[in-house]
Amino acid sequence: MKSKNAVFSLAFTVTSSLLALSSCDKPEVVNDVVLPTNLSTNIVVEEGKVTVQASADAVNFFTFAFFEGDDTVLVESATGEAEYTYSATGSYTIRTRAHAIQTAFIEINDVVDIELEEVIPGQIPTTGYTTPMSYPGYTLVWNDEFDGTELSSDWVFDIGTGSSGWGNNELQYYTDENVEVAGGYLIITAKEENFDSQEYTSSRVKTQGRKSFEKGRIDIRAALPFGKGIWPALWMLGDNITSVGWPACGEIDIVELVGGNGAPDRTVHGTIHWDDFGHVYYGNSNSLPSGRFADEFHVFSIIWDETSIRWLRDDIQYNEADITPAALSEFHNNFFFIMNIAVGGNWPGSPDATTVFPQIMAVDYIRVFQ
């Protein structure tokens, strides 16, 4: 794998309080239900991952609530073990409940103080998911592994601010200077800098007029940026956009992320857009249980055939669209690729005080199989 420059270091303390029933009390009966007793927890933290091991007497199951910012992740466990990975330094509460039944329980609140060396924007992870160079029944028809020092002739740039901020009131100016091919990656960087009346710069590269494809399996291995107002996308548009316009040309969003601390930074979206007497779209999202899509590489894929488009994240399907209706004829034509980081816009909103720059999207490879 290619080099990573950032590592996590951490320190933590844990304090506990027992609510609803003292852990050493005799069993209490509530509505003819005997409550568990002697609830205790042991917490281990390693590289941001918290492992909680709970034990209790007369318990049927445990539930855990991990609180981070405005987000709460709930885990149910029969064994008393649960894991969660925090994304930033802070003081966090973990609620552990020992249940007799769903509504009869005792609980402990643990406070975990974690200090992490933050992931520095602009650094590329070394770990993550990867996919093979071949699949049964498919032939690799085109790929870019970004192993050189500059983009190949298969790629061209979009420059400027587009029409109405590329149709989305985006805030960046796209240049041909915010792209680098180095270390085996295509690296797109979004910066906070004044340029031609805009406050941000970024890049948008595409294969329009150079490479386009209809159907097959497409794999893109990438580490995405993070933060409020950051909007990376790996997507496709129909070749005929110059003659029929959008959305009649069709759009396939292989993956988008609309950044923000907590759930937004660990949630991606796969969507199609088309024209049916107006703009129509269909999509779904997929979330990591913890962490961010910036922390590791993931492989974002579509499997596109005569009847459907399926979206996968790390080979796990999370969305499928039926493209057999006549109204979706757009998706039986050739499409070209686009890769970009937008800043601001109608969907993500503007960056705020929590947003850090520069932000990068590192693409390890793109592969097309048919």
N, C-alpha and C positions, 0 to 999 in steps of 0.2 A: 504494500500500500504506500501511498504518497505521504509526505511528512506532515506532521502536525506540530504546531508551535506552542499550544496552550495545554496546560494540565490543571487539574483541580487539586487544591489543598484545602484542608478543612479542620475546624475545631468545633466541638459541640459539648453542651451540657444538657442534662435532662432533669427536670423537676416534675413531680407528680402530685396530684391531689385526687382523692377518691370521693366520688359523689354518690348519692342515693343510698349507699349502705357501706359502712366501714368494712374493710376487707377481712377483718378478724371477727366480725360479729357472728352470732349464731344465725342459722338460716331463718329468713323472714318469709312469712307466707302472705301473699297478696292475692286476693280473689281466688283463693284455693290453689295458687301456684307458688311453689317453693322457689325462692330466688337463689341464684348462685351465691357462693361466698368465696373468700380468700382470693379475690382477683388481684393479680400482679402482672407487671409487664417488664420485659427486658428489651432494651433498645440498642441497636448497633448501627452506626453510621459509617459508610465507606464510600468515598468519592461522590458524596451527595445523595447516595441511596440509603434510605432509612429502612431497616428491617425491625419490625416489632414482633416479639414472641410473647403471647399472653397465655396465662394459665388461670384456672379457677376450678372450684369444686362445684359439682352438680350443675354443670353448664351443658347446654345443647349446641350452641354455636356462638361465634363472636362476630361483632361488626366493628369496623374501624373507620374513622373520619379523619382525613388529612386535610387541614386547612392551609391554603396558600393564597394570600391576597383575597380576591373576591371569589375564588374557586374552592370547591369542596369535592374531594374524591372519596367515594364510599367504597369500601371493600368488605365483603362477607367471607368468613373463613370458618370451616369446621375444625381445623387444626390449631387455630389460634395464631397463625403467622400471616403477616401482611407486609408488603413492600411499597415504598413510594420514593421517587427521586425528586428532590427540590431543585429549582432552577436558579435560585439566587440566595445570597446571604440574608439572614433574617431570623426572627424568633417565631416559631410556628407551634401551634397546638395540634396534638394528636389525641383524638377521643377514642377510647377503647371501651366497648361494652361487652359484657358477658350475659348471654340471654338464656332464660329458661324457655320463653316463647318470644315472639317478635316484640310484644308490648310489655314484657316483664324482664327487667335487666338491672344490673348494677354497672357503674362506669368509672373509669379513671381518665383524667385529663393530664396528659404529659406535655410539658413545654420543652421544645427542642431548640436550642440556640446554635445556629450553624453559620460558620464563616467560610465562604468559598472564595477562591481566587476566580474572579469573574472571567467568563469567556470574552476575550478582547475582540471587538469587531475587526474584521480583516484577517483573522486567523482561520486556518482550514483544519477541520478534524481529520484524524487518521483512521478512525474506526467507523463501522457501519455495515449495512447490508450490501451484498453484491449479487449479480446474476451471471449465468454462464454465457459463453459466446455462441452456443448452439442450443436448439430445442428440437425434439423429434417432430418431423413433419414440416419443419420450417427451414428456409435458407436465409442466411444473412445477406441482404441485398445492398445495404449501405450502412456505414457507421463512421463516427468521428470519435477517436479516443483522445484528442487534444494533446498529442504527445510532442508536438513541435514547439515553435516559439511565436507563431502568429496564426491567425485564423486562415483556414484554407479558402480557396476560391469558391467553395460551396456557400459561403456566408457573405451577406451584405448588411449594411447598417441602415436603420431609420435614424434620421437626424432632425432635431428641432423639438417643437412642442405640439405638433400635430394640430388638428382642428379641435378647438375647445378642450385643450389638454388631452388629446388623443380620444376625444369623445367621452371622457370621464372626469374632466376638470382636474387632471393630474398636475402636479406642481413641478416636475422635473423637466430639465432640458436634456434631450438625448444627444450625446456626442459619440464620436468614434475614438475618444481618448479614455473612456472608462472601462475598457476591455483589455485583458491581458491573457495570453496563453503561456502558462509557466507551470513547471512541476507536474505536467500531465493533466492540467485542468484548464478549462475555460473559466475565467474569473471576471464577473461583472461587478463593478463597484458603484454603489450609490453614495454620493458625497453631499455634505451641506456646504455649498459654496455658491456665491453669486455668479450667474452666467446669463447674459442676454436677458436681463430682467427677471430671471427665475432664481429661486433661492437654493435649488438643488440640481445636481447633474447625475446622470446615469447613462446606461447604454441599452440599446435594443438591437439584437442581431436576428437575422432571418435568412431562410434559404429560398425566398421568393425569386422565381426566374432561374434558379439553379438546381434545386432538388425538391421534388414533391412526390407524394405517394398516396395510393389508394389502398387501404386495408392492410392487414398484417398485425404483427405484434411489435410494439415500440417500447423500448426500455430507456429510461433516462436516469442515471445515477447522479444525485445532486445533494449538496448541503445548502439549505435555504437560509436567508437572512431572517432577522427578528426585529420586533419593536413596533410601537404604535406608528401607524401611517406608512409602514413598509409593505409593499405589495409585489412580491415576486411571482412570475408566471412562466410556465413552460407549456406552450400551446400551439395551435395550428389554425390556419385559415384556408378556405378554398381558393384554388388557383384562379377562379373566375371572379375574384373580388373586384378587379378593375372594370369588368363589364356589367356585373349585376349588383355590385355594392354589398354592404353588410346590413342585415344578417342573411340575405339571400344566398351568399356564398357559403354559409355555414361556418361554425367555429367549434373546435374541439379543445377544451381546456384540459390538458393532461394533468396538470396540477397547478393550483394557485394557493397562496397563503396570504391571509390578511392579518398582519402582525399586531401584537399587543401582549402585555405581560400576562402570563397564565395560559388559559385555554386557547386564546387565538394563536399563540406561538407554537402550539402543539397540534393544531388542526389544519388540515389541508382539504381542498375542494376539487372535485372533478365534475365538469359540466359540459353540456353541448348547448349551442344557440343556433336557431334557424328562423326562417320566415314562414309564417302561416297566417297571411293577412295581418302581419305585424310581427314584432319580435316575440319569440317564444324561447324558453330555455328549460332545461331539466338537469338537475345535478344532485349530488350528495356529498357528504363530508366524512372524513376519517380522522380520528384523534389518537395520539399517543397516550398511554396511561399516565405518563409524567414526562418531565423534561421538555425539550424543544426540538423542532426540526433543524435547528442550527447546530445541535450538539453532535450529531453524527450524520454520515451519509445514509440516504435512503434511495431505493429504486422506485420510481414512479412509472407505471406501465399502463398501456391500453392494449386490449386485444380486440381488434376491429375486423368483423367479417360481414357477410351479406345480410345478416339478420340483426346484429347487435354491436354495441360498443361496451366493453367491460373495463372498469378501472381497478387497478391493483396498486397497493402500497406494500412493498417488500413481499410480493407474490400472494398477498391476501386481498381477495376481491372485496370491494366495498360499494360498488355502484354498477348498474347495468342499464343501458338504454336500448329499447327496441327501435330499430331504424327501418323496419319493413313498411310502415305506412307511407303512402304516396307523398304526404306532406313533408317527409324527411328525406326527400330525394337528394338534398344537398350532400348527404353523407355517402353517396355512391360516386364521388368524383375525387380528383387528386387534391391534396392539401399540402401546404408548405409549413415549415417549422418557424416559431418565433420564441426567443428567450429574452427576458427583460426583468429589470426591477423598476417598478413605478414607485413614486413617492407621493403620498396623498391621493386624493380623488374621492369620488362619490362613495365608494364602498369602504375603504379603510379610514377615511378622514385624514386630517393633517397630523404630522408628527407633533409630539408634545414634549414636555420637559424630561420625560423618561426615555425618549428615543435617543440612541447613541449612534454616532457616525464615525467613520464610514461603515457601511453595511455591504457585505459581499454575498454573492451566490456563486458557489463553485460547482461546476459541472464536470464530472469525471468522464462520462461517455454518453453518447446517444447511439442507439442501434435499432435498425429496422429489419425485421424478419418477415418473409412472406412465403 
